[in-house]
């Protein structure tokens, strides 16, 4: 199935091909290749509005995920028809991420891939509201990023290390 990528901002250039490839590899590592996923690269204004509307935090953020299915962490959706082969949508706050990368010196494309991995885990029911949830999500992020690293030669790690 497909990864539909839309760049809805103009503040930061986004290298779409490597990002799409990374998301396809991460989706495969999750065992979810047969599911569609939407990926929107958003600026601070859109992320602020979405974060305010859905999380009551009217400030830009790095990633927001909107799952199509409600599943328990580690389970794949069980679609009943062709139209339900959809994981949902991930909004990457690329302007916010770019600002953070400039401040920390991290590689923008690498952080985009890691942030997309985090968003994909959210689409599949992983959360980080408690320490045990965070540990479960962190382990899954490590697992899928290790697969992406194996395929690309990168050395990506989850962004949420040390959250608790």
Secondary structure as a PSIPRED ss2 file (coil, helix, strand):
# PSIPRED VFORMAT (PSIPRED V4.0)

   1 X C   1.000  0.000  0.000
   2 X C   1.000  0.000  0.000
   3 X E   0.000  0.000  1.000
   4 X E   0.000  0.000  1.000
   5 X E   0.000  0.000  1.000
   6 X E   0.000  0.000  1.000
   7 X E   0.000  0.000  1.000
   8 X C   1.000  0.000  0.000
   9 X C   1.000  0.000  0.000
  10 X C   1.000  0.000  0.000
  11 X C   1.000  0.000  0.000
  12 X C   1.000  0.000  0.000
  13 X C   1.000  0.000  0.000
  14 X C   1.000  0.000  0.000
  15 X C   1.000  0.000  0.000
  16 X H   0.000  1.000  0.000
  17 X H   0.000  1.000  0.000
  18 X H   0.000  1.000  0.000
  19 X H   0.000  1.000  0.000
  20 X H   0.000  1.000  0.000
  21 X H   0.000  1.000  0.000
  22 X H   0.000  1.000  0.000
  23 X H   0.000  1.000  0.000
  24 X H   0.000  1.000  0.000
  25 X H   0.000  1.000  0.000
  26 X H   0.000  1.000  0.000
  27 X H   0.000  1.000  0.000
  28 X H   0.000  1.000  0.000
  29 X H   0.000  1.000  0.000
  30 X C   1.000  0.000  0.000
  31 X C   1.000  0.000  0.000
  32 X C   1.000  0.000  0.000
  33 X C   1.000  0.000  0.000
  34 X C   1.000  0.000  0.000
  35 X C   1.000  0.000  0.000
  36 X E   0.000  0.000  1.000
  37 X E   0.000  0.000  1.000
  38 X E   0.000  0.000  1.000
  39 X E   0.000  0.000  1.000
  40 X E   0.000  0.000  1.000
  41 X E   0.000  0.000  1.000
  42 X E   0.000  0.000  1.000
  43 X C   1.000  0.000  0.000
  44 X H   0.000  1.000  0.000
  45 X H   0.000  1.000  0.000
  46 X H   0.000  1.000  0.000
  47 X H   0.000  1.000  0.000
  48 X H   0.000  1.000  0.000
  49 X H   0.000  1.000  0.000
  50 X H   0.000  1.000  0.000
  51 X H   0.000  1.000  0.000
  52 X H   0.000  1.000  0.000
  53 X H   0.000  1.000  0.000
  54 X H   0.000  1.000  0.000
  55 X H   0.000  1.000  0.000
  56 X C   1.000  0.000  0.000
  57 X C   1.000  0.000  0.000
  58 X C   1.000  0.000  0.000
  59 X C   1.000  0.000  0.000
  60 X C   1.000  0.000  0.000
  61 X C   1.000  0.000  0.000
  62 X C   1.000  0.000  0.000
  63 X E   0.000  0.000  1.000
  64 X E   0.000  0.000  1.000
  65 X E   0.000  0.000  1.000
  66 X E   0.000  0.000  1.000
  67 X E   0.000  0.000  1.000
  68 X C   1.000  0.000  0.000
  69 X C   1.000  0.000  0.000
  70 X C   1.000  0.000  0.000
  71 X C   1.000  0.000  0.000
  72 X C   1.000  0.000  0.000
  73 X C   1.000  0.000  0.000
  74 X C   1.000  0.000  0.000
  75 X C   1.000  0.000  0.000
  76 X C   1.000  0.000  0.000
  77 X C   1.000  0.000  0.000
  78 X C   1.000  0.000  0.000
  79 X C   1.000  0.000  0.000
  80 X C   1.000  0.000  0.000
  81 X C   1.000  0.000  0.000
  82 X H   0.000  1.000  0.000
  83 X H   0.000  1.000  0.000
  84 X H   0.000  1.000  0.000
  85 X C   1.000  0.000  0.000
  86 X E   0.000  0.000  1.000
  87 X E   0.000  0.000  1.000
  88 X E   0.000  0.000  1.000
  89 X E   0.000  0.000  1.000
  90 X E   0.000  0.000  1.000
  91 X E   0.000  0.000  1.000
  92 X E   0.000  0.000  1.000
  93 X E   0.000  0.000  1.000
  94 X H   0.000  1.000  0.000
  95 X H   0.000  1.000  0.000
  96 X H   0.000  1.000  0.000
  97 X H   0.000  1.000  0.000
  98 X H   0.000  1.000  0.000
  99 X H   0.000  1.000  0.000
 100 X H   0.000  1.000  0.000
 101 X H   0.000  1.000  0.000
 102 X H   0.000  1.000  0.000
 103 X H   0.000  1.000  0.000
 104 X H   0.000  1.000  0.000
 105 X C   1.000  0.000  0.000
 106 X C   1.000  0.000  0.000
 107 X C   1.000  0.000  0.000
 108 X H   0.000  1.000  0.000
 109 X H   0.000  1.000  0.000
 110 X H   0.000  1.000  0.000
 111 X H   0.000  1.000  0.000
 112 X H   0.000  1.000  0.000
 113 X H   0.000  1.000  0.000
 114 X H   0.000  1.000  0.000
 115 X H   0.000  1.000  0.000
 116 X H   0.000  1.000  0.000
 117 X H   0.000  1.000  0.000
 118 X H   0.000  1.000  0.000
 119 X H   0.000  1.000  0.000
 120 X H   0.000  1.000  0.000
 121 X H   0.000  1.000  0.000
 122 X H   0.000  1.000  0.000
 123 X H   0.000  1.000  0.000
 124 X C   1.000  0.000  0.000
 125 X C   1.000  0.000  0.000
 126 X C   1.000  0.000  0.000
 127 X C   1.000  0.000  0.000
 128 X C   1.000  0.000  0.000
 129 X C   1.000  0.000  0.000
 130 X C   1.000  0.000  0.000
 131 X H   0.000  1.000  0.000
 132 X H   0.000  1.000  0.000
 133 X H   0.000  1.000  0.000
 134 X H   0.000  1.000  0.000
 135 X H   0.000  1.000  0.000
 136 X H   0.000  1.000  0.000
 137 X H   0.000  1.000  0.000
 138 X H   0.000  1.000  0.000
 139 X H   0.000  1.000  0.000
 140 X H   0.000  1.000  0.000
 141 X H   0.000  1.000  0.000
 142 X H   0.000  1.000  0.000
 143 X H   0.000  1.000  0.000
 144 X H   0.000  1.000  0.000
 145 X H   0.000  1.000  0.000
 146 X H   0.000  1.000  0.000
 147 X H   0.000  1.000  0.000
 148 X H   0.000  1.000  0.000
 149 X H   0.000  1.000  0.000
 150 X H   0.000  1.000  0.000
 151 X H   0.000  1.000  0.000
 152 X H   0.000  1.000  0.000
 153 X C   1.000  0.000  0.000
 154 X C   1.000  0.000  0.000
 155 X C   1.000  0.000  0.000
 156 X C   1.000  0.000  0.000
 157 X C   1.000  0.000  0.000
 158 X C   1.000  0.000  0.000
 159 X C   1.000  0.000  0.000
 160 X C   1.000  0.000  0.000
 161 X C   1.000  0.000  0.000
 162 X C   1.000  0.000  0.000
 163 X C   1.000  0.000  0.000
 164 X C   1.000  0.000  0.000
